[in-house]
Amino acid sequence: MYDRNLLIAKLKQIEEALERIHRRSDGIDSHDAFLDTPEGLDKLDAICMMLIAVGESFKKIDIETKGKLLPQYNEIDWKGVKGVRDVLSHN
């Protein structure tokens, strides 16, 4: 059995990371906005790090809940959520 309080804490951290991603992407209207300035590249780096953290957190949650939590929300592409982390980390 997984620690429910720890799971809730992890989900809150994920929520905070997603809020930071949203805030950091404010004003970005195309991929060029990330690539054309040093500030854009800094935003891109920060967003990528948050996406890696979110993907890693969901991987850990899936392991800790023995694969029983995430499938309850089958409208979400969990393979994609976790896969973004792999692509950003390794490619």
Secondary structure, 3 states (H helix, E strand, C coil): CCCHHHHHHHHHHHHHHHHHHHHHCCCCCCHHHHHCCHHHHHHHHHHHHHHHHHHHHHHHHHHHCCCCCHHHHCCCCHHHHHHHHHHHHHC
